[in-house]
Amino acid sequence: MRPSSAWLRNHTYLVPLVLLVVAVALNYYFQPNFFQPRVLNGNLRVMLPLMVLAAGQALVIIAGGIDLSVGAMVSLVNVLLVTLVTRESGPPEVLLAVGAALLVGAAAGAVNGLCVAYLRLQPIVTTYATSFLFSGVALAVLPRPGGALPRALTTFYRSAPLGVPATAYGIALLLLLWVVLRRTRFVQYLYAVGGNAAAARASGVRVAFTRFLSYVTMGLFAALSAMMLTLSTGSGNSRLGDAMTLPSIVAVVLGGTRLAGGQGGVVGAVIGVAVLTIIRNLITFSNVPTWYQTLFDAVVILLALAGPGIVQLIRGRRA
């Protein structure tokens, strides 16, 4: 492999970064107040929950899996939070709810991990089925939208400490977490398992356990995403996360992570979410029918699936 090819392989977020610059420039053309603090803060509040969810999805896909139940997990944690926390709740009740949310998210991820890693069921079919399970539990917990968080929590999420949106600190912490995780054996094992599971097993990597942990981690990220989404909305809805599953996958693919696994990262997924959000803004401000967003999502996934075959076909013709 040429040095330039190896460098690009390790920096898969460069192409989506160029797309982000172009999207921001076009959005600024249609929305001149795009960089005003109020508008920027609102956009970041929309992006952050999906960025966290896409980060977890990226880890699962890097390991060679996929999770179609992430939206349902977000809904489940959301209704749990608004059930445990009310406007009158104090810090002890809030901390208890946060711990319960993380525990439920990890448990939901463990269910998926057990089925995929140890029972060896197909990830797509398994997580599609568990999405109905988690959605049903969420609906049982909160049949109708409702609930309300303490005003201090929702106000803080919308605030801008030191002139910087609170959500910007969240994005920075997410990227910092990836820098730390990227150096751990766990993430190195994810790449090894996603790249070549047989070779990883021969090298002593516990393939099944690594895949199991990837889904548990996904559950934790889904819980964190639900917390931020709940802070943004201030209420609960058993269908709140339904529309987040496909964008989380599209953002990961757009960020340079292969659906086959073994390549990509969280940075690209975060950039992918920003690109998707800005494209939605462009569709809104340019009066383009909203179904073009769905078309864009479909085209991205199709290109990701067909891309390797197209490249091989071109190389074969050149040879």
Backbone torsions as a table, in degrees:
resi	resn	phi	psi	omega
1	MET	NA	132.6	178.9
2	ARG	-66.9	151.2	-179.8
3	PRO	-56.2	-39.4	-179.0
4	SER	-64.6	-38.9	179.1
5	SER	-67.1	-40.9	178.4
6	ALA	-64.7	-39.0	179.9
7	TRP	-64.9	-43.2	178.4
8	LEU	-66.0	-33.7	179.3
9	ARG	-64.7	-34.5	-179.5
10	ASN	-86.5	-6.9	179.7
11	HIS	-129.9	61.9	-174.9
12	THR	-71.0	-9.9	-177.8
13	TYR	-84.2	-2.7	-175.3
14	LEU	-67.0	-41.9	179.5
15	VAL	-64.5	-49.8	176.2
16	PRO	-61.8	-27.6	177.3
17	LEU	-65.5	-39.7	175.6
18	VAL	-64.4	-42.6	176.9
19	LEU	-59.9	-37.9	179.9
20	LEU	-64.8	-43.1	179.1
21	VAL	-61.2	-44.2	179.3
22	VAL	-64.2	-43.6	-179.2
23	ALA	-63.8	-40.6	178.8
24	VAL	-64.3	-41.8	179.5
25	ALA	-62.9	-43.7	178.6
26	LEU	-66.5	-39.8	-179.8
27	ASN	-65.7	-37.7	178.2
28	TYR	-65.4	-32.1	178.2
29	TYR	-65.7	-43.0	-178.7
30	PHE	-83.7	-24.0	-177.9
31	GLN	-132.1	84.8	-175.0
32	PRO	-59.1	-23.2	-179.8
33	ASN	-91.1	20.5	-175.1
34	PHE	-57.3	-36.9	-175.2
35	PHE	-94.4	6.0	174.5
36	GLN	-67.6	141.8	-174.5
37	PRO	-52.1	-42.4	-176.8
38	ARG	-64.9	-44.8	-179.5
39	VAL	-68.9	-43.0	-179.8
40	LEU	-63.2	-41.0	178.6
41	ASN	-62.6	-42.2	178.5
42	GLY	-63.4	-41.2	179.0
43	ASN	-65.7	-40.3	-179.8
44	LEU	-67.5	-34.1	176.9
45	ARG	-63.3	-34.1	177.4
46	VAL	-72.7	-37.4	-174.4
47	MET	-74.9	-41.1	-167.6
48	LEU	-57.4	-49.5	179.9
49	PRO	-58.3	-40.3	179.4
50	LEU	-71.2	-33.4	177.1
51	MET	-62.4	-44.0	179.2
52	VAL	-64.2	-42.2	179.3
53	LEU	-65.4	-41.6	179.1
54	ALA	-66.5	-32.0	177.3
55	ALA	-62.8	-44.5	176.5
56	GLY	-65.1	-40.7	177.8
57	GLN	-61.5	-36.9	179.2
58	ALA	-61.9	-41.2	-179.9
59	LEU	-63.5	-40.7	179.2
60	VAL	-66.0	-43.6	-177.9
61	ILE	-69.2	-37.3	177.0
62	ILE	-57.7	-36.2	179.9
63	ALA	-80.6	3.2	176.9
64	GLY	93.6	10.8	179.4
65	GLY	-111.8	-166.2	175.0
66	ILE	-162.8	152.6	-177.3
67	ASP	-132.4	111.1	178.6
68	LEU	-94.3	4.8	-178.2
69	SER	-103.3	6.2	-173.6
70	VAL	-63.1	-39.0	179.0
71	GLY	-63.0	-41.4	178.5
72	ALA	-66.6	-36.3	176.7
73	MET	-64.1	-39.9	177.2
74	VAL	-60.7	-45.1	179.0
75	SER	-61.8	-42.4	-178.5
76	LEU	-62.1	-46.5	-179.9
77	VAL	-67.9	-36.5	179.2
78	ASN	-59.4	-49.0	-178.5
79	VAL	-69.0	-30.9	176.9
80	LEU	-64.6	-42.9	-178.5
81	LEU	-63.0	-47.7	-177.2
82	VAL	-72.3	-17.0	175.3
83	THR	-79.1	-37.5	-177.6
84	LEU	-86.0	-23.9	-176.0
85	VAL	-117.5	132.3	176.5
86	THR	-121.5	178.8	179.5
87	ARG	-61.3	-28.0	-176.5
88	GLU	-92.3	-0.8	-176.7
89	SER	-67.3	142.6	176.8
90	GLY	-100.8	-177.0	-179.1
91	PRO	-53.9	-42.4	179.5
92	PRO	-60.0	-43.8	179.8
93	GLU	-65.6	-38.1	-180.0
94	VAL	-66.2	-44.9	179.1
95	LEU	-62.9	-39.3	177.5
96	LEU	-63.1	-41.0	179.2
97	ALA	-66.1	-39.1	178.2
98	VAL	-62.9	-44.7	177.9
99	GLY	-62.2	-41.7	178.7
100	ALA	-65.2	-38.6	179.6
101	ALA	-63.5	-44.7	178.9
102	LEU	-64.1	-39.4	180.0
103	LEU	-65.7	-43.3	179.1
104	VAL	-65.8	-41.6	177.7
105	GLY	-61.3	-45.1	178.5
106	ALA	-64.2	-38.6	179.6
107	ALA	-65.8	-41.8	178.0
108	ALA	-63.2	-41.8	176.7
109	GLY	-64.8	-35.6	179.4
110	ALA	-65.7	-35.6	176.5
111	VAL	-60.8	-47.3	178.0
112	ASN	-63.0	-43.7	-178.9
113	GLY	-63.9	-39.0	178.6
114	LEU	-62.5	-44.7	-178.2
115	CYS	-67.7	-41.2	-175.1
116	VAL	-80.3	-47.9	-172.4
117	ALA	-79.8	-41.5	-173.3
118	TYR	-102.3	-36.0	175.7
119	LEU	-86.5	-10.1	175.5
120	ARG	58.8	41.4	173.6
121	LEU	-85.8	156.3	-179.2
122	GLN	-65.1	130.1	-177.4
123	PRO	-57.8	-42.3	-177.0
124	ILE	-64.3	-48.5	-178.2
125	VAL	-66.4	-43.4	-177.2
126	THR	-62.9	-51.9	-176.2
127	THR	-71.5	-27.0	173.9
128	TYR	-65.7	-40.7	179.3
129	ALA	-68.8	-44.7	-178.6
130	THR	-68.3	-21.5	176.6
131	SER	-62.3	-36.5	176.7
132	PHE	-69.8	-36.4	177.9
133	LEU	-62.3	-49.9	-178.3
134	PHE	-67.2	-37.8	178.0
135	SER	-64.2	-39.8	179.0
136	GLY	-64.4	-41.2	177.6
137	VAL	-64.9	-42.0	178.9
138	ALA	-61.1	-41.1	179.4
139	LEU	-67.1	-35.3	177.8
140	ALA	-68.1	-36.6	-179.8
141	VAL	-71.1	-41.0	-177.8
142	LEU	-138.4	87.1	-177.0
143	PRO	-61.5	-32.6	-179.0
144	ARG	-124.7	146.4	177.3
145	PRO	-56.8	142.5	-179.9
146	GLY	171.0	-165.8	-178.7
147	GLY	87.1	162.2	179.8
148	ALA	-156.3	135.4	178.6
149	LEU	-90.5	162.3	173.4
150	PRO	-56.9	136.9	-175.7
151	ARG	-60.2	-30.3	-178.7
152	ALA	-62.3	-36.2	-179.1
153	LEU	-69.3	-47.8	-179.0
154	THR	-67.7	-33.6	178.3
155	THR	-66.4	-41.5	179.0
156	PHE	-62.5	-40.7	-178.5
157	TYR	-63.4	-29.3	-179.5
158	ARG	-91.7	-3.8	-173.6
159	SER	-80.0	176.0	179.5
160	ALA	-137.7	78.3	179.2
161	PRO	-60.5	133.7	-179.7
162	LEU	58.1	27.1	178.2
163	GLY	80.7	2.9	-179.7
164	VAL	-113.4	130.1	179.8
165	PRO	-54.6	138.9	179.7
166	ALA	-57.5	-33.9	179.5
167	THR	-66.6	-27.6	177.3
168	ALA	-64.7	-37.2	175.0
169	TYR	-63.7	-36.9	178.4
170	GLY	-63.3	-42.2	178.5
171	ILE	-64.8	-41.6	178.6
172	ALA	-62.1	-41.8	178.5
173	LEU	-65.2	-36.8	178.5
174	LEU	-63.3	-45.0	178.8
175	LEU	-67.2	-38.1	177.7
176	LEU	-64.4	-40.0	177.4
177	LEU	-60.2	-39.5	178.7
178	TRP	-66.1	-38.5	177.7
179	VAL	-59.3	-40.5	179.1
180	VAL	-70.7	-47.8	-178.0
181	LEU	-63.9	-33.7	-176.8
182	ARG	-59.2	-23.9	-178.2
183	ARG	-93.7	-1.3	-177.2
184	THR	-87.7	159.7	177.4
185	ARG	-66.2	-32.9	-178.5
186	PHE	-56.6	-50.2	-179.3
187	VAL	-69.3	-36.6	176.4
188	GLN	-61.5	-38.6	176.9
189	TYR	-67.0	-35.6	177.3
190	LEU	-59.2	-46.1	178.6
191	TYR	-63.4	-41.4	-178.9
192	ALA	-64.5	-44.6	-179.1
193	VAL	-66.8	-42.1	179.8
194	GLY	-70.3	-31.6	180.0
195	GLY	-75.2	-46.3	-179.6
196	ASN	-160.9	97.1	-175.1
197	ALA	-63.4	-38.6	-179.0
198	ALA	-64.7	-44.3	179.0
199	ALA	-65.8	-37.9	178.4
200	ALA	-64.1	-41.5	178.7
201	ARG	-64.0	-39.7	179.3
202	ALA	-67.2	-24.4	179.3
203	SER	-87.2	1.2	177.2
204	GLY	97.8	6.9	178.8
205	VAL	-78.9	134.7	177.3
206	ARG	-81.3	91.2	-171.1
207	VAL	-60.7	-50.3	-177.3
208	ALA	-61.7	-44.0	-179.0
209	PHE	-65.9	-37.5	178.6
210	THR	-64.3	-43.9	177.2
211	ARG	-64.6	-40.3	178.0
212	PHE	-59.2	-46.2	-180.0
213	LEU	-64.5	-32.3	179.1
214	SER	-63.0	-37.7	179.0
215	TYR	-74.9	-35.4	175.2
216	VAL	-63.4	-42.3	176.7
217	THR	-62.5	-38.6	176.6
218	MET	-60.4	-41.0	177.9
219	GLY	-62.1	-39.3	178.1
220	LEU	-66.0	-41.6	178.0
221	PHE	-65.8	-37.5	177.4
222	ALA	-63.4	-38.7	178.0
223	ALA	-65.1	-43.0	177.7
224	LEU	-63.6	-41.0	177.3
225	SER	-60.9	-42.1	179.5
226	ALA	-64.0	-38.7	177.5
227	MET	-59.6	-46.2	-178.2
228	MET	-68.6	-38.1	178.1
229	LEU	-67.0	-36.7	177.7
230	THR	-67.5	-38.7	175.3
231	LEU	-63.6	-32.7	-179.8
232	SER	-73.6	-42.7	-177.0
233	THR	-87.6	-31.0	-179.3
234	GLY	76.1	6.6	-178.3
235	SER	-148.4	-178.8	-178.1
236	GLY	-119.2	150.3	178.8
237	ASN	-155.3	125.8	-176.8
238	SER	-68.8	-7.6	177.5
239	ARG	-115.1	14.1	-172.0
240	LEU	-60.1	-39.0	-174.5
241	GLY	-93.2	2.3	-174.8
242	ASP	-57.2	-37.4	-175.2
243	ALA	-85.2	7.5	-175.6
244	MET	-98.9	-16.4	-173.9
245	THR	-65.1	-55.5	-178.3
246	LEU	-62.8	-45.9	177.7
247	PRO	-59.6	-33.2	179.2
248	SER	-65.0	-36.0	178.3
249	ILE	-74.2	-44.1	-179.9
250	VAL	-60.7	-42.2	-179.7
251	ALA	-62.3	-40.6	179.3
252	VAL	-64.4	-45.3	179.5
253	VAL	-66.2	-43.1	179.2
254	LEU	-61.8	-29.1	179.8
255	GLY	-81.6	3.4	173.9
256	GLY	100.1	7.9	178.0
257	THR	-88.3	127.7	179.9
258	ARG	-74.7	137.7	176.2
259	LEU	-65.9	-21.5	178.1
260	ALA	-76.0	-15.5	177.6
261	GLY	95.6	169.3	175.3
262	GLY	85.6	-0.6	-177.0
263	GLN	-152.8	146.1	177.1
264	GLY	120.8	-160.5	-178.2
265	GLY	174.3	176.5	-177.4
266	VAL	-74.7	-34.4	-179.4
267	VAL	-58.2	-46.1	178.3
268	GLY	-62.6	-38.5	179.1
269	ALA	-64.1	-41.2	178.3
270	VAL	-63.2	-44.3	178.2
271	ILE	-65.1	-38.4	178.8
272	GLY	-60.3	-40.3	177.3
273	VAL	-63.7	-41.7	178.7
274	ALA	-61.9	-41.9	178.7
275	VAL	-63.0	-45.6	-180.0
276	LEU	-61.2	-43.7	-179.0
277	THR	-63.8	-42.7	-178.9
278	ILE	-69.5	-35.8	176.4
279	ILE	-63.0	-38.5	176.6
280	ARG	-63.5	-39.0	176.1
281	ASN	-62.2	-41.9	179.1
282	LEU	-61.4	-42.3	179.5
283	ILE	-61.9	-38.4	-179.6
284	THR	-68.7	-48.4	-174.1
285	PHE	-77.3	-21.4	179.3
286	SER	-95.7	7.0	177.0
287	ASN	59.2	35.3	176.4
288	VAL	-89.4	139.6	178.4
289	PRO	-52.2	138.1	-174.2
290	THR	-66.1	-20.3	-178.2
291	TRP	-67.7	-13.8	176.6
292	TYR	-65.2	-27.0	176.4
293	GLN	-64.6	-43.3	176.9
294	THR	-63.3	-39.6	177.9
295	LEU	-62.7	-41.7	179.2
296	PHE	-62.1	-45.4	178.7
297	ASP	-58.5	-43.3	-179.4
298	ALA	-65.0	-41.3	-179.2
299	VAL	-64.4	-40.9	179.5
300	VAL	-60.2	-46.4	-179.4
301	ILE	-66.8	-41.0	178.7
302	LEU	-62.1	-42.9	178.5
303	LEU	-64.9	-37.1	178.6
304	ALA	-65.0	-39.1	179.6
305	LEU	-73.7	-40.0	-175.8
306	ALA	-87.7	-15.6	-175.1
307	GLY	-54.0	-53.8	-179.5
308	PRO	-57.8	-40.2	178.8
309	GLY	-65.7	-38.8	178.3
310	ILE	-64.3	-43.1	179.3
311	VAL	-62.0	-44.1	179.0
312	GLN	-63.7	-37.8	178.4
313	LEU	-63.8	-42.8	178.7
314	ILE	-65.1	-43.5	178.7
315	ARG	-63.1	-39.6	179.1
316	GLY	-63.7	-41.3	179.1
317	ARG	-66.5	-38.5	178.7
318	ARG	-66.9	-38.1	179.0
319	ALA	-66.3	NA	NA
